[in-house]
Amino acid sequence: MRFIILLYFLITSFEVSAQNFFREDYDKNRSYILLANPTKNNIQTVNFLLKNKLLNLNTKKIGFVGIYHKDQNYNFETTADYLQKEGIQHIGLHEIKEPITESELFQKNRLTKELKELFEISIGIFFFGGPDIPPSIYGEENTLSVVTDTERHYFESTFLFQLLGGYQDTLFIPFLEANPKYFITGFCLGLQTMNVATGGTLIQDIPAEVYDATTPHETINTGKEKMHRNYWQKISEDPQLAGINFHTIRFTEHPFFKKQVKTGRIISPLVYSSHHQAVEKLGKGLEVTAFSADSQIVEGLAHQHYPHVFSVQFHPEVPALYENREQHKIKPDDEPFTYHQLLGKENLKFHKKYWKYISRAIKKSMKK
């Protein structure tokens, strides 16, 4: 019985410390990168990127801390269990406990003090993909959005507002004014949240609002380059159909991709796309770095004033892009392929250049 009690104590002690990383005795000689919404899948993705040197960082010098709000619609004990079982030492977890409501997102609020402390003890943050943002956050009625995790959006929106400021309160002094080199990036929802947090708005459904396509058949007929996820899944029951689509993007005249990422002769890379919402009105301080092939959908953003703040609408973080895994189809009559095969050498080169740039930006953020 004594052994069982001791075992229980050890397990619960790990869970408490794992989810209160910065409240415990952590290594202050390390630099830290925050990971918003640290689901098991997102942690596995980060580990894949690190192990394969796509995210080329020294984990002895740089640690990662997953941050999340206690009311999010995910059981983060799943992540804590995974970290424990895998013996992962370079990633911790930190739970935000103070409540937050929609009316106080874009101003100083009950989270501001702790968020500022997190900013001051870290060098950057990643924001990952996910479900639709409540349109009420950006002043619209919900007509075509499916909202499943409101508290996550409250937390991530207010954090990005505190970091970058926005049109909602032009007198608010963003955290990055104290450290303009701070690194912030996002993928898909991460880009959308960055835009909304800085006072922008979203297209709630690309097929309906941009292409006047209100059914899967109508969406498919718009053409592959105009599909930002795979609507064949809604028509066919073929189990090999992917839920995502691949389409090309084009860079704008903004120097981000050509001069900073150094894409060279690559001008229209193929990307992994899985979304139905997109940027409408731009947020404060943001500039467009890439569009879809037809120029209708924003595919990349960068900040005017903060050099290491940028995001993309597509998904360069997906492990299956970098090695052969399961085979899929986009259309029922396709030959099955892996994402890695479909991407091809030239597009793979673009994705690797992008991660090389992210790694450089993080290292520059470390320098005082």
matplotlib code that plots the C-alpha trace (Angstrom):
import matplotlib.pyplot as plt

x = [0.0, 2.8, 4.4, 1.1, 0.8, 4.4, 3.9, 0.7, 2.6, 5.4, 3.0, 0.9, 4.0, 5.3, 2.0, 1.9, 5.6, 5.2, 2.3, 3.8, 7.2, 7.9, 6.5, 9.0, 12.8, 13.8, 17.2, 17.6, 20.7, 18.7, 16.8, 13.1, 10.8, 7.0, 4.7, 1.0, -1.5, 1.0, -1.1, 0.7, 0.6, 2.2, 4.9, 5.6, 5.9, 8.4, 10.4, 10.4, 11.7, 14.4, 15.6, 15.8, 17.6, 14.9, 14.6, 18.3, 18.7, 20.8, 18.3, 21.0, 20.9, 17.3, 14.3, 10.7, 7.7, 4.1, 1.7, -2.1, -5.1, -6.7, -10.1, -9.0, -10.9, -8.0, -6.7, -3.0, -2.3, -2.1, 0.9, 2.4, 2.1, 3.7, 6.6, 7.1, 6.9, 9.3, 11.7, 11.7, 13.7, 13.9, 10.1, 8.0, 4.4, 3.0, -0.8, -2.3, -4.9, -6.5, -9.9, -10.4, -13.5, -14.1, -14.8, -11.3, -9.2, -7.7, -6.6, -4.7, -6.5, -6.2, -3.7, -1.4, 0.9, 1.7, 1.9, 4.4, 6.5, 6.4, 7.5, 10.4, 11.7, 11.4, 12.9, 10.0, 6.7, 5.1, 1.3, -0.1, -3.1, -6.5, -10.3, -12.2, -11.9, -15.3, -16.2, -17.5, -13.8, -13.4, -16.8, -18.8, -21.8, -21.1, -22.4, -20.0, -17.6, -17.5, -16.2, -15.1, -12.5, -13.4, -11.1, -8.0, -8.9, -9.4, -6.0, -4.0, -5.7, -5.1, -1.5, -0.8, -2.5, -0.3, 2.8, 2.0, -0.8, -3.6, -6.2, -8.5, -6.4, -3.8, -2.5, -1.6, 2.1, 2.9, 5.4, 7.7, 8.5, 10.8, 12.4, 11.8, 14.0, 11.5, 10.5, 6.9, 5.6, 2.4, 0.9, -2.6, -4.7, -1.6, -1.6, -5.3, -5.0, -2.1, -4.3, -7.4, -5.3, -3.9, -7.4, -7.9, -10.9, -11.4, -13.2, -15.4, -15.6, -13.4, -15.6, -18.8, -17.5, -14.7, -15.8, -19.6, -19.4, -21.8, -21.6, -18.7, -19.4, -19.3, -16.1, -14.4, -15.4, -13.5, -10.3, -7.5, -5.6, -8.6, -9.3, -7.6, -8.6, -9.9, -13.7, -13.6, -13.8, -17.3, -18.4, -16.5, -16.1, -12.7, -10.7, -7.4, -8.7, -6.7, -8.5, -6.0, -5.0, -1.7, -1.6, 1.0, 1.5, 3.2, 5.4, 4.6, 7.2, 7.8, 11.4, 10.5, 10.7, 13.1, 15.7, 15.2, 14.3, 16.5, 14.2, 16.4, 14.8, 11.8, 8.9, 5.7, 6.2, 3.7, 2.3, 0.2, -3.1, -5.9, -8.2, -11.5, -11.0, -8.5, -7.4, -9.8, -8.9, -5.2, -4.3, -2.2, 1.5, 1.1, 2.1, 1.4, 4.3, 2.5, -0.8, -2.5, -2.0, -5.0, -4.1, -7.4, -6.1, -3.3, -0.7, 1.9, 2.3, 5.2, 5.3, 6.4, 8.3, 9.4, 11.8, 11.2, 7.4, 5.9, 3.4, 2.0, -1.4, 0.0, 1.6, 5.4, 5.6, 3.9, 6.4, 4.9, 6.3, 9.8, 9.7, 7.5, 4.6, 1.0, -0.3, -3.2, -5.2, -6.7, -9.2, -10.8, -9.1, -5.6, -2.8, -2.0, 1.1, 2.8, 2.9, 6.7, 6.5, 3.9, 6.0, 9.1, 12.6, 12.2, 9.3, 11.1, 14.0, 11.7, 10.3, 13.8, 14.9, 11.9, 12.9, 16.5, 15.3, 13.2, 16.2, 18.3, 15.6, 15.4, 19.2, 19.1, 16.4, 18.8, 21.3, 20.8]
y = [0.0, 2.4, 1.7, 2.6, 5.8, 6.7, 5.9, 8.1, 10.9, 10.7, 10.7, 13.6, 15.6, 15.2, 16.4, 19.5, 20.5, 19.7, 22.1, 24.9, 25.2, 28.8, 28.7, 26.0, 26.0, 26.1, 26.6, 30.3, 29.9, 28.5, 30.5, 29.5, 29.3, 29.1, 26.7, 27.8, 24.9, 22.1, 19.1, 15.8, 16.1, 19.6, 18.4, 15.4, 17.8, 20.0, 17.0, 15.7, 19.1, 19.2, 15.6, 16.1, 19.4, 21.3, 23.3, 23.6, 24.5, 23.3, 22.0, 22.1, 25.9, 26.4, 24.8, 24.7, 25.3, 24.6, 27.2, 26.9, 28.2, 26.0, 26.2, 25.1, 22.1, 19.7, 17.4, 18.5, 15.7, 13.7, 15.8, 15.6, 11.8, 11.7, 13.8, 11.6, 8.3, 9.5, 11.0, 14.3, 16.8, 19.8, 20.5, 21.6, 22.7, 25.9, 26.4, 29.9, 29.9, 33.4, 33.7, 35.7, 36.9, 38.2, 41.7, 42.2, 40.5, 43.6, 45.7, 45.2, 42.4, 39.7, 37.8, 40.7, 40.4, 36.8, 37.1, 39.9, 37.7, 34.9, 37.3, 38.5, 35.1, 33.7, 34.6, 33.6, 31.7, 29.4, 29.4, 26.3, 25.4, 24.7, 25.3, 28.5, 31.7, 33.0, 35.8, 37.9, 38.5, 40.5, 42.1, 39.9, 37.6, 33.9, 32.9, 30.2, 29.4, 26.2, 27.2, 24.4, 25.8, 29.4, 29.6, 28.7, 31.6, 34.0, 33.1, 33.2, 36.3, 38.3, 37.1, 38.2, 41.5, 42.1, 41.2, 43.2, 45.7, 46.4, 48.7, 47.9, 50.2, 52.3, 53.7, 50.3, 49.8, 46.2, 44.0, 43.9, 47.6, 46.4, 43.7, 44.2, 41.1, 38.7, 35.8, 35.1, 32.8, 30.9, 28.4, 28.5, 29.4, 31.0, 33.5, 34.1, 34.8, 37.2, 39.1, 39.2, 40.1, 43.1, 44.3, 42.5, 40.4, 37.0, 35.6, 33.0, 30.6, 30.9, 28.9, 30.7, 34.2, 34.4, 31.9, 31.8, 28.1, 26.8, 23.0, 20.6, 20.0, 23.7, 24.1, 21.3, 22.9, 26.1, 24.2, 22.7, 26.0, 27.5, 24.7, 25.3, 22.0, 18.8, 18.9, 15.6, 14.0, 15.3, 13.6, 10.3, 7.6, 6.5, 6.0, 7.2, 10.7, 13.3, 16.1, 18.6, 20.0, 21.0, 24.2, 26.8, 30.2, 33.3, 35.8, 39.5, 42.3, 42.3, 41.2, 38.5, 35.4, 36.5, 38.4, 37.0, 33.4, 33.5, 31.4, 32.0, 30.8, 29.3, 31.6, 29.5, 26.7, 24.0, 24.0, 21.8, 23.6, 22.8, 25.7, 27.4, 30.8, 33.5, 37.1, 39.8, 43.2, 43.3, 43.9, 46.7, 46.6, 43.6, 43.3, 40.5, 38.4, 35.8, 35.2, 32.2, 31.7, 33.8, 36.5, 36.0, 34.5, 35.8, 33.1, 35.0, 37.9, 39.8, 42.7, 46.2, 47.0, 43.7, 41.8, 38.3, 38.4, 36.5, 33.8, 31.6, 30.3, 26.9, 24.1, 23.8, 22.0, 18.7, 15.8, 13.8, 16.5, 15.5, 11.7, 9.0, 8.0, 7.0, 7.2, 9.4, 10.8, 14.2, 12.9, 9.4, 8.6, 9.6, 7.2, 7.0, 9.1, 10.2, 13.9, 13.7, 12.3, 14.9, 17.8, 16.9, 18.1, 21.8, 22.3, 20.4, 22.8, 25.7, 24.2, 23.5, 27.1, 28.3, 26.3, 27.4, 31.0, 30.3, 28.8, 31.9, 34.2, 32.4, 32.5, 36.3, 36.7, 35.2, 38.0, 40.9]
z = [0.0, 0.9, -2.5, -4.3, -2.4, -3.2, -6.9, -7.0, -5.3, -7.8, -10.8, -9.6, -8.6, -12.2, -13.6, -11.4, -12.1, -15.8, -16.1, -14.0, -15.7, -15.0, -11.5, -10.6, -10.4, -14.1, -15.7, -16.1, -18.2, -21.1, -23.7, -24.1, -27.0, -26.2, -28.0, -27.9, -27.8, -27.0, -28.0, -28.2, -32.0, -32.0, -29.6, -31.8, -34.8, -33.0, -32.0, -35.6, -36.8, -34.2, -34.8, -38.5, -38.2, -40.1, -36.9, -36.4, -32.8, -29.9, -27.3, -24.6, -25.0, -26.0, -24.2, -25.4, -23.1, -24.2, -22.9, -22.8, -20.9, -18.3, -20.0, -23.5, -25.1, -24.8, -22.0, -21.7, -19.3, -22.5, -23.5, -20.0, -20.1, -23.6, -22.4, -19.4, -21.3, -24.0, -21.5, -23.2, -21.2, -23.5, -23.5, -20.5, -19.9, -18.4, -17.7, -17.6, -14.8, -14.7, -16.5, -19.7, -21.4, -24.9, -23.8, -22.3, -25.0, -26.7, -23.7, -20.4, -18.6, -15.9, -18.1, -18.9, -16.0, -16.5, -20.3, -19.9, -17.6, -20.2, -22.9, -20.8, -20.0, -23.6, -27.0, -29.2, -29.7, -32.3, -33.0, -34.6, -36.8, -35.5, -35.6, -36.6, -34.6, -33.2, -35.6, -32.7, -31.8, -35.0, -34.9, -37.2, -36.9, -37.2, -40.6, -41.9, -39.0, -36.9, -33.4, -31.1, -28.8, -27.8, -24.8, -26.9, -29.3, -26.4, -25.0, -28.2, -29.5, -26.3, -26.1, -29.7, -29.1, -26.0, -28.0, -31.2, -30.4, -32.8, -34.2, -31.3, -29.0, -30.8, -27.5, -26.1, -26.0, -27.2, -25.4, -28.5, -28.1, -25.2, -27.4, -31.2, -32.0, -30.3, -32.6, -33.5, -36.2, -37.0, -39.4, -40.8, -37.7, -36.3, -39.3, -38.9, -35.2, -35.8, -38.2, -35.9, -32.8, -34.6, -35.6, -38.9, -40.0, -41.8, -44.7, -43.0, -45.9, -49.0, -51.5, -50.5, -50.1, -52.7, -55.4, -54.9, -54.5, -51.8, -52.4, -52.6, -56.3, -57.1, -55.1, -57.0, -60.3, -59.3, -59.9, -57.9, -57.4, -55.8, -53.3, -50.0, -48.5, -50.3, -51.0, -52.8, -49.3, -49.0, -52.3, -52.4, -49.7, -50.9, -47.7, -49.3, -50.0, -48.2, -46.3, -47.6, -50.9, -52.5, -54.5, -55.6, -54.0, -55.5, -53.7, -53.6, -54.1, -50.3, -49.7, -47.1, -49.3, -52.0, -49.8, -46.3, -46.9, -50.0, -52.2, -55.3, -58.5, -56.7, -57.6, -57.2, -54.7, -54.0, -50.5, -48.2, -47.5, -45.0, -44.3, -45.4, -43.8, -44.8, -44.1, -45.2, -43.8, -42.7, -39.1, -37.8, -38.9, -41.2, -44.8, -47.3, -48.4, -50.5, -52.2, -53.7, -57.5, -58.4, -55.8, -53.9, -50.7, -48.4, -48.0, -45.9, -43.6, -42.1, -39.6, -40.8, -37.6, -35.9, -38.1, -36.7, -36.8, -39.8, -40.5, -43.4, -44.2, -45.4, -43.3, -43.7, -40.4, -41.4, -41.0, -43.9, -46.3, -45.4, -45.6, -47.2, -45.0, -45.8, -49.4, -50.3, -53.2, -53.9, -56.4, -56.5, -59.9, -58.7, -58.3, -54.6, -53.5, -50.4, -49.6, -49.9, -53.4, -54.5, -53.1, -55.2, -54.9, -55.9, -53.5, -50.8, -51.2, -50.6, -47.4, -46.1, -46.9, -45.0, -41.9, -42.3, -42.1, -39.0, -37.3, -38.2, -37.0, -33.6, -33.2, -34.0, -31.3, -28.7, -29.2, -26.9]

ax = plt.figure().add_subplot(projection="3d")
ax.plot(x, y, z, "-o")
ax.set_aspect("equal")
plt.show()
